[in-house]
Amino acid sequence: MLILHGYWLSLAAYRVRVALKLKDVAFEERMHDLSCGHQHESVFRALNPAGAVPALEGGTPEPLTQSLAILEWLEETYPTMPLLPPDAAGRARVRAMFLLTAADAHPLVVPRVQKRLATQFGASEAAGREWAAHWFTEGLAAYEALLSDGATRCHNETLSLADLALASHLIGAERFGIDISTFPRVATVGALLFKLPEFESSHPRHQVGAVAT
Ligand SMILES: N[C@@H](CCC(=O)N[C@@H](CS)C(=O)NCC(=O)O)C(=O)O
């Protein structure tokens, strides 16, 4: 049985949770309370020396880390319900859209960065939230420009890793109080994605330990 090490609020764990469900892979999830610093404990660092979720244990000799690496492994190991297109150009486009969130926006708002902004630069909680909203808004603008008019999915009307990233981005956007109505294509695709049970049931609000934010 695969074990997903996650946290209810983690957008990166969300991306992996959705893929496991879409691919109908059995897993159990263990939550680590990032708000209490559990990611810094030695037992957790043994799973991921970088001190971050997600980590996926049980399918490989060493736990897998980094949502994209985990998702690529899942893709190769459980090819049913493919989440990458068959053509090289399509795969490059999907990975680029995925990285808008996973490489460009999300890393700027994770707890360790927010904490550093506060300790090194004296950023208040409100300033940290504004910072996060800024980077997530930039990401939304990029998705909006890349999506086709009338699109129901990020790429070629077929579910892909890009949709997992966009859905996680939208969860963050909501949390940071961003009005997505100025991004109509993103709003349309997002609304359709969250109608899918795998996307909705994986939402942080339905996870163990969830509290209203
Ligand atoms: N780039 C990583 C992100 C990993 C990451 O930063 N995860 C966050 C939660 S979404 C975390 O565990 N942060 C711990 C911290 O910042 O202290 C991925 O896509 O998996």
The ligand as a MOL file (V3000), in Angstrom:
LIG
                    3D

  0  0  0     0  0            999 V3000
M  V30 BEGIN CTAB
M  V30 COUNTS 20 19 0 0 0
M  V30 BEGIN ATOM
M  V30 1 N 8.0040 21.9430 -4.7790 0
M  V30 2 C 7.4270 21.0130 -3.8280 0
M  V30 3 C 6.7470 21.8020 -2.7470 0
M  V30 4 C 6.9520 21.1720 -1.4250 0
M  V30 5 C 6.5190 22.1280 -0.3310 0
M  V30 6 O 7.1020 23.2080 -0.1620 0
M  V30 7 N 5.4820 21.7230 0.4050 0
M  V30 8 C 4.9990 22.5590 1.4510 0
M  V30 9 C 3.5160 22.3320 1.6870 0
M  V30 10 S 2.5700 22.6730 0.2440 0
M  V30 11 C 5.7230 22.2260 2.7480 0
M  V30 12 O 5.7540 21.0760 3.1450 0
M  V30 13 N 6.2920 23.2270 3.3630 0
M  V30 14 C 6.9760 23.0900 4.6190 0
M  V30 15 C 7.6080 24.3940 4.9980 0
M  V30 16 O 7.5720 25.3420 4.2020 0
M  V30 17 O 8.1320 24.4510 6.1190 0
M  V30 18 C 6.4060 20.0820 -4.5060 0
M  V30 19 O 5.8350 20.4650 -5.5380 0
M  V30 20 O 6.2160 18.9850 -3.9870 0
M  V30 END ATOM
M  V30 BEGIN BOND
M  V30 1 1 1 2
M  V30 2 1 2 3
M  V30 3 1 2 18
M  V30 4 1 3 4
M  V30 5 1 4 5
M  V30 6 2 5 6
M  V30 7 1 5 7
M  V30 8 1 7 8
M  V30 9 1 8 9
M  V30 10 1 8 11
M  V30 11 1 9 10
M  V30 12 2 11 12
M  V30 13 1 11 13
M  V30 14 1 13 14
M  V30 15 1 14 15
M  V30 16 2 15 16
M  V30 17 1 15 17
M  V30 18 2 18 19
M  V30 19 1 18 20
M  V30 END BOND
M  V30 END CTAB
M  END
